[in-house]
Amino acid sequence: MSYVLIRTISRYREYAADRGSALITGAPEHLMSALQRISSNIMQIPDRDLREVAGMNAFFIVPTSIKRRTAELFMDHPPLEKRLAALEKIAREMGRAA
């Protein structure tokens, strides 16, 4: 249980760091661009592998669709999509187009 709690706090800290960076620089769109560039290749591998075996769900103890949904509990960084959505919201609050 403590492992999941530590991971949750870590994800919260990442959101806070993203928000702080966006407010300090005044350009959340630059942070969004950097995050996309950094994670472009990293994010492709797990999704591709899970999709290749999705047809075999009947043979797995835990189906791949559930693994994807619960995987976030064990991540120390929020998913890229959620970070980008949070930064886009900050950009809108600042009156900037993201």
N, C-alpha and C positions, 0 to 999 in steps of 0.2 A: 504493500500500500504506500509506503514512504517513497518508493521508487517512482510511482506514478505522480505523487504529490511534487516531488523534486522536478520531474519533467514538466509538470503544469506550471510551476513557478518559473522555470527556465523559459518556457514559451511566452509567459507574461512579460518577462524581462526583455525578450526580443522585441515584442510589440512596443514596449516602453522606449527601447533604444531606437527603434525605427521612428517613432513619433518625435522623440527628442532630436534626432538627426534632421528630420523634415522641418521642424520648427526652427532649429538653429540655422540651417542653410537657407531656408525659405524656398527650397526647390524640391519638393517631394518627388517630382517626376524624374529627377536625376537619380535619386535613390532607387526608384522603381526600375529604371533602365539598368542600373548596376546589378540589382538583384536578378533580373532576367538574364543578363549576360553571364553572371557567375554560375547560375544554376541551370543553364540551358542543357548541358549534357548530363548533369547529375540526375536531374528529375526524370529523364527519359528511361533509364535502365529498369527501375523497379516496375513501372507501369507496363512496359513492353513485356517483361517476363511474366507478370501476372495475367496479362491478356492472352498470352500464348497458351496458358494452361487453364484458362477459364472454362473451357469445354469439359474439363476433367473434374469439375466440382463434386460430382457424385462420388468420386473416389477419395476425396480429402476429408479429414476429420473436421477441419475448419475451412469452409469455402473461401475462395480468394476474395469475393466481394465483402465478406465480413472482415477479412484480414485488412483490407484497405481502410475500412471504416474505423476499426479499432487500433490501427497502426498509429494514429495520431496520439493516442494515450501514452505511447512509449517514445515519442519524438521529443528531442530537446529543442528543436526549432519549429515554429509554426509552418504549415505548408505554404509554399510560395503563393498559391492563389489567394489564401487568406491574408498574407502580408501585403500583397498588391492591392487587395480590396480595401484594407485598412488605410494604406497610403493614399489610395484614390479618394477616400472619404476625407482625409486630412487636406488633400489638395483642393477639393471642393469647398471645404470650410475656409481655406485661405483665399478662395476666389481664383484659383489657378486651374487651368485645364490639364488633365492628366492623360 
